[in-house]
Amino acid sequence: MSEQPNSDSIQSNSIAVAAAPSISRLLGLVPILPGESVDLYQASLETLIEELGARSVLQVYLAEKIHECLWWMRRYEEQKRATVIAEMASEASNGLTLNSTMEESDIRSTLLSNKVGVGVEKAFKSRDHTLESLRQVAMAGTSSSLFQLDQQIALQTKILAGLQGSYEVAFNRKTNVERLRLQNALLRRNLQSIEVEAEELSEA
């Protein structure tokens, strides 16, 4: 009698299956924009693929699209911060007697790094501003741009929800196939046991 696979061996084999290759990499697509880290993007993508348990080509593709949505949401959030900071730097440097272009660039770089030095504080005071009041003015002045960025984030959220639904369908389909294979293997084993018992009874 040939040995049939048991549930443990079937489960271990399904877990051991390696993930399918990246569709984007096979097509030669460049997922990042200038100034972004390709290593950070790839590490983030691989973490998501592992977290989702993506193994088939379809699952890996959907995982990549999910990651792309998350990455764009991250970009928009960073753009919101940069927009407010640029407006703060513009407002703080407006009317200064020094080279306004250079002064605005210095202020913007300092604010982006979250390190407000003495020079920047003097620039604020010369415009009768504190850091908090300057931020309020900047947010009011950029409300339209921030609203547009929030709309883009909301759009990516909708796309993300659709992709997550598609992934769940693809994942459950693979899970159901594995479950059916396991059930069939157990059924064959049980049938063989019944046949053996029947043969022993008939010989007796």
C-alpha positions in Angstrom: 0.0 0.0 0.0 1.5 3.4 -1.0 2.1 5.9 1.7 -0.3 8.8 1.7 0.6 12.3 2.8 -0.6 13.3 6.2 -2.0 16.7 7.3 1.4 17.8 8.8 3.3 17.1 5.7 0.7 18.8 3.5 0.7 21.9 5.7 4.5 22.1 5.9 4.8 21.8 2.1 2.3 24.6 1.6 4.3 26.8 4.0 7.6 26.0 2.4 6.5 27.3 -1.0 8.6 30.4 -1.9 7.0 33.7 -2.9 6.5 34.4 -6.6 8.9 36.9 -8.2 8.1 40.6 -8.2 6.0 41.6 -11.2 7.3 45.1 -11.1 10.9 43.9 -11.1 10.3 41.5 -14.0 8.8 44.4 -16.0 11.6 46.7 -15.1 9.4 49.3 -13.5 10.9 52.0 -11.3 8.6 52.4 -8.3 10.4 55.4 -6.6 10.7 59.0 -7.4 14.0 61.0 -7.3 15.2 61.5 -3.8 13.5 58.4 -2.4 15.4 55.4 -1.1 15.1 52.2 -3.3 16.4 50.2 -0.3 13.7 51.5 2.0 11.0 50.9 -0.6 12.2 47.3 -1.2 12.5 46.5 2.4 9.0 47.9 3.1 7.6 45.9 0.2 9.2 42.7 1.3 7.9 43.2 4.8 4.4 43.7 3.5 4.6 40.6 1.3 5.8 38.5 4.2 3.1 39.9 6.5 0.4 39.2 3.9 1.8 35.7 3.3 1.7 36.4 -0.5 3.0 33.4 -2.4 1.3 33.1 -5.8 1.9 35.5 -8.7 -1.5 37.1 -8.2 -1.0 37.5 -4.5 2.4 39.1 -4.9 1.1 41.4 -7.6 -1.8 42.6 -5.4 0.6 43.0 -2.4 2.8 45.2 -4.6 -0.3 47.4 -5.6 -1.3 47.6 -1.9 2.2 48.7 -1.0 2.2 51.2 -3.9 -1.0 52.8 -2.4 0.5 53.0 1.1 3.7 54.5 -0.4 1.7 57.2 -2.2 -0.2 58.0 1.0 3.2 58.4 2.7 4.3 60.8 -0.1 1.2 62.9 0.2 1.6 63.1 4.0 5.2 64.3 3.5 4.1 66.8 0.9 1.5 68.3 3.3 4.3 68.8 5.9 6.6 70.3 3.3 3.9 72.6 2.0 3.2 74.1 5.4 6.9 74.4 6.2 7.6 76.2 2.9 4.8 78.7 3.6 6.2 79.2 7.1 9.6 79.9 5.7 8.2 82.3 3.1 6.2 84.2 5.7 9.1 84.4 8.2 11.6 85.7 5.6 9.2 88.1 3.8 10.5 91.7 4.2 13.9 90.9 5.7 16.7 93.2 4.7 19.0 90.3 4.1 19.0 88.2 1.0 15.5 86.9 1.2 16.0 83.9 -1.1 18.9 82.6 0.9 17.2 83.4 4.2 14.0 81.6 3.2 16.1 78.5 2.1 17.9 78.5 5.5 14.6 78.8 7.4 13.0 76.0 5.4 15.9 73.6 5.9 15.9 74.3 9.6 12.2 73.7 9.9 12.3 70.5 7.9 14.9 69.2 10.3 12.8 70.2 13.3 15.8 72.2 14.7 14.9 75.9 15.2 18.1 77.8 15.8 18.7 81.4 17.1 18.8 82.8 13.6 15.4 81.4 12.7 13.9 82.6 16.0 15.2 86.1 15.2 13.6 85.9 11.8 10.3 85.0 13.4 10.5 87.8 15.9 11.3 90.3 13.1 7.9 89.4 11.6 6.2 89.5 15.0 5.7 85.8 15.0 6.2 82.8 17.3 6.6 79.3 15.9 3.0 78.5 16.8 1.5 81.7 15.3 3.6 81.2 12.1 2.3 77.7 11.8 -1.3 78.9 12.1 -0.8 81.5 9.4 0.9 79.0 7.1 -1.8 76.4 7.5 -4.4 79.0 6.8 -2.6 80.1 3.7 -2.1 76.5 2.4 -5.6 75.2 3.2 -6.5 74.8 -0.4 -3.3 72.8 -1.2 -3.7 70.7 2.0 -7.3 69.9 1.0 -6.2 68.7 -2.4 -3.6 66.5 -0.8 -6.2 65.1 1.6 -8.4 64.3 -1.4 -5.5 62.3 -3.0 -5.0 60.5 0.3 -8.7 59.7 0.4 -8.6 58.4 -3.2 -5.7 56.1 -2.4 -7.6 54.9 0.7 -10.5 53.8 -1.6 -8.1 52.1 -4.0 -6.4 50.4 -1.1 -9.7 49.1 0.3 -10.5 47.6 -3.2 -7.1 46.0 -3.5 -7.4 44.5 0.0 -10.8 43.0 -0.9 -9.3 41.5 -4.1 -6.3 40.1 -2.1 -8.7 38.5 0.4 -10.5 36.7 -2.4 -7.2 35.6 -4.0 -5.8 34.4 -0.6 -9.0 32.6 0.4 -9.2 30.9 -3.0 -5.7 29.5 -2.4 -6.6 28.5 1.2 -9.7 26.7 0.0 -7.7 24.8 -2.6 -5.2 23.7 0.1 -8.1 22.8 2.4 -9.7 20.7 -0.4 -6.4 18.9 -1.1 -6.0 18.1 2.6 -9.6 16.8 2.8 -9.2 14.7 -0.3 -5.9 13.2 1.1 -7.6 12.4 4.4 -10.6 10.9 2.6 -8.4 8.7 0.5 -6.6 7.5 3.6 -9.9 6.8 5.3 -11.2 4.9 2.3 -8.0 2.8 2.1 -8.4 1.9 5.8 -12.0 0.9 5.2 -10.9 -1.3 2.3 -8.3 -3.0 4.4 -10.8 -3.7 7.1 -13.2 -5.0 4.6 -10.6 -7.4 3.1 -9.7 -8.6 6.6 -13.3 -9.3 7.4 -13.9 -11.1 4.2 -10.8 -13.3 4.7 -12.0 -14.1 8.2 
